Amino acid sequence: MIIDITAQGGFGGITAAAMKKTIDVDQQPRQMQQELCDAFEPRELQRLTRTPCPDCADRLTYRITVTEGQENPQVFTLREDQLPPEMLDLIDQM
């Protein structure tokens, strides 16, 4: 599984927080592989996209692309407040 994450936005649309990260899950230690697979599983990301986000103005927007094997990439757009803290921690570790 390959995970690509880009983030942009933030206060007043300032792009100071813009970032891009790519991680090959298969190249990570076994414990990290499991955490990444659980957190970025497409069904879980799809569920998170449906989470209401009433206070998302001036928050980062994450575009997460998950590519598994030969399948077409799946792309999810989530606001910062839609992501659980443990997922944000994983993104920081990437």
LOLUMMAR-337123 format. One record per residue: x, y, z of N, C-alpha, C, CB in turn; residue in three letters. Coordinates in steps of 0.001 Angstrom, whole numbers, padded with zeros to 6 digits, always signed. Each point is the difference from the previous one (the first is absolute). Glycine has a CB too. Layout:
LOLUMMAR-337123
XYZXYZXYZXYZALA ...
***
This chain:
LOLUMMAR-337123
+000857-001169+000000-000857+001169+000000+000907+001236+000000-001884-001240+001235MET +001543+002179-002106+000678+001295-000048-001009+001055+000461+001563-000736-001915ILE -001122+001600+002818-000854+001084+000496+000662+001320-000360-000897-001431+001912ILE +000168+002265-002652+000446+001352-000335-000909+000969+000737+000883-000711-002293ASP -000276+001677+002961-000783+000993+000735+000504+001388-000348-000426-001632+001880ILE -000506+002486-002255+000316+001410-000158-000940+000762+000914+000806-000291-002409THR -000309+001382+002936-000824+000840+000871+000237+001435-000388+000083-001669+001898ALA -001154+002442-001823+000109+001427-000275-001103+000724+000731+001038-000435-002245GLN -000929+001729+002231-001018+000809+000652+000449+000430+001367-001751-001185-001269GLY +000795+001377+002124+000289+000494+001330-000556+001390+000153+002053-001405+000125GLY -001577+002100+000836-000528+001323+000323+000009+000916-001209+000791-000289+002334PHE -001962+000749-002704-000125+000949-001108+000511-000522-001327+000212+001771+001661GLY -000102-003109-001798+000462-000579-001253+001500+000123-000198-002205+000524-000945GLY +002944-000116+001973+001449+000116-000099+000568-001389-000251+000046+002027+001541ILE +000825-002131-002516+000539-001317-000354+001284-000320+000752-001029+000246-002244THR +001299+000441+003326+001214-000259+000770+000042-001436+000505+000056+002402+000668ALA -001188-003011-000507-000055-001366+000521-000050-001036-001117-001158+000870+002025ALA +001356-000459-003284-000070-000943-001113+001063-001087+000175-000877+001821-001530ALA +000498-003058+001239+000956-001096+000099-000395-001124-000937+000487+000611+002378MET +000504-001454-002682-000235-001180-000820+000849-001127+000567-000513+001394-002077LYS -000130-002528+002311+000694-001169+000534-000442-001236-000768+000167+001068+002287LYS +000780-001977-002490-000299-001285-000622+000674-001070+000837-000194+001017-002333THR -000543-002088+002576+000583-001100+000771-000405-001329-000637-000050+001389+002130ILE +001032-002267-002258-000236-001365-000452-000154-000836+001263+001328+000299-002195ASP -002523-000712+002471-000306-000710+001240+000825-001275+000122-002315+000944-000051VAL +002549-001638-001071+000741-001261+000030+001445+000179+000451-001470-000821-001817ASP +001986+002038+001752+001390+000272+000380+000139+000415+001467+000435+000672-002358GLN -001518-000677+003098+000001+000431+001391+000115-001190+000941-001379+001986-000629GLN +001824-001736+001874+000019-001088+000993-001406-000582+000183+001955+001095+001180PRO -002018-002359-000807-001267-000740+000094-001058+000750+000808+001300-002113-000183ARG -000950+002648+001363-000970+000717+000843-000554+001221-000728+001205-000790+002060GLN -000324+001554-002720-000429+001196-000730-000868-000391-001194+002092+001211+000721MET -001766-002319-001380-000828-000487-001115-001431-000200+000447+001990-001114-001012GLN -002148+000434+002136-001347-000290+000490-000748+001280+000344+000812-002193+000879GLN -000154+003122-000206-000639+001266+000364-000419+000779-001238+001363+000069+002095GLU -000497-000015-003096-000316+000735-001230-001144-000673-000754+002388+000775-000151LEU -002340-002097+000040-001066-000717-000716-001350+000190+000680+001679-001686-000773CYS -001695+001650+002100-001251+000191+000731-000526+001423-000179+000726-001729+001669ASP +000147+002707-001514-000426+001402-000042-000388+000460-001396+001485+000425+001925ALA -000767-000890-002950-000218+000505-001353-000724-001000-000890+002042+001370+000263PHE -002705-002318+000355-000816-000952-000752-001094+000788-000717+000479-001892+001658GLU -000665+001697-002955-000972+000817-000747-001400+000070+000595+001291-000591-001968PRO -001803-000511+002527-001344+000072+000600-000014+000946+001196-000460-002349-000762ARG +001555+002353+001528+000084+000913+001146+000085+001450-000466+001132-001795+001342GLU -000342+002047-002379+000092+001365-000534-001347+000459-000557+002426-000381-000541LEU -003136-000521-000133-001328+000337-000521-000946+000349+001137+000374-001514-001962GLN -000308+000759+003044-000836+000285+001167+000328+001383+000573-000135-002470+000509ARG +001408+002786-000431+000401+001301+000542-000471+001161-000867+001977-001102+001015LEU -002073+000896-002330-000465+001092-000875-001443+000380+000306+001570-000785-001782THR -002318-000128+002372-001403+000279+000334-000164+000646+001375-000641-001930-001426ARG +001732+002091+002169-000053+000620+001321-000303+001482-000150+001632-001694+000918THR -002656+002201-000241-000301+001436-000084+001205+000828+000475-002466-000485+000375PRO +002616+001629-000984+001126+000860+000339-000479+001455+000008+001662-001654-001014CYS -002458+002024+002013-000587+001338+000013+001009+001128+000225-002056-001063+000833PRO +003169+000779-000173+000983+001049+000296+001270-000175-000828-000922+000173+002321ASP +000772-000513-003582+001171-000309-000820+000577+001207-000741-000934-002264-000250CYS +000342+003408+000415+000591+001185-000627+001390+000216+000580-002285+001049-000365ALA +003193-000637-000462+001378+000275+000406+000704-001226+000580-000685+002344+000435ASP +000338-003507-000916+000671-001243+000389+000730-000556-001215-001750-000490+001781ARG +002720-000353-001525+000702-000660-001093-000940-000953-000730+002174+000197+001254LEU -001950-000337-002546-000702-000974-000817+001020-001030-000452-001737+001704-000769THR +001442-002970+001036+000888-001097-000370-000582-000737-001201+000791-000235+002393TYR +000052-000011-003365-000363-000839-001148+000830-001277+000153-000557+002014-001564ARG -000126-003115+001810+000674-001265+000275-000291-000961-001151-000171+000356+002521ILE +001234-000841-003153-000126-000955-001096+000583-001324+000459+000132+001837-001750THR -000934-002891+001636+000417-001340+000400+000036-000873-001249-000997+000271+002337VAL +002166-000877-002584+000164-000899-001141+000376-001366+000540+000706+001895-001547THR -001531-002880+001238+000242-001368+000463+000232-000896-001206-001424+000372+002063GLU +002637-000900-002168+000332-000918-001088-000290+000603-001363-000477-001898+001521GLY -000245+001152-002335-000319+000424-001361-001320+000769-000097+001266-001972-000807GLN -001919+002183+001952-001284+000707-000006+000197+001475-000323-000906-001629+001681GLU -000156+002245-002181+000034+001437-000238+000113+000725+001330-001370-000259-002105ASN +002117+001352+002126+000113+000773+001245-001367+000503+000459+002330+000686-000648PRO -002518-000654+001950-001211+000558+000588+000389+001303+000679-001061-002304+000335GLN +000290+003354-000609+000333+001330+000498-001089+000479+000945+001273+000518-002111VAL -000840+000018+003262-000914+000491+001026+000431+001406+000398-000457-002357+000842PHE -000503+003238-000674+000274+001357+000458-000659+000170+001358+000143+000901-002381THR +000687-000572+003369-000475+000127+001375+000517+001289+000609-000078-002497+000237LEU -000722+003059+000636+000409+001182+000761+000681-000456+001285-001904+001379-000969ARG +002737-000523+001485+000786-000310+001191-000857-000537+001152+001601+001774-000696GLU -002748-001173+000936-000854-000431+001114-000713-001327-000257-000312+002390+000548ASP +000366-002895-001769-000606-001298-000288+000956-001153+000305-001393+001092-001763GLN +002666-000781+001953+000998-001034+000256+000195-000190+001497+001140+000546-002168LEU -001148-001787+002641+000239-000240+001419+001445+000352+000368-001748-001824-000012PRO +001985+002188+001262+001350+000398+000424+001077-001040-000301-001079+001326+001772PRO +000743-002612-001621+001008-001028-000260+000394-000052-001480-000914-001313+001927GLU -000008+001648-002827+000334+000051-001419+000896+001220-000284-002191-001164-000579MET +001889+002277+001201+000856+001178-000160+001404-000286+000524-002009+001502+000207LEU +002111-002260+000880+001314-000401+000523+000751-000859-001006-000907+000097+002330ASP +000203-001043-002972+000626-000842-001013+000499+000840-001171-001483-001906+000678LEU +000692+002878-001091+000413+000868-001105+001272+000754+000390-002409+000243-000767ILE +002483+000226+001990+001200+000689+000475+001214-000924-000027-001435+001460+001445ASP +001230-002734-001149+001105-000969+000019+000478-000381-001390-000898-000865+002127GLN +000063+001048-003122+000350-000399-001376+001117+000863-000560-002344-000773-000355MET 
***
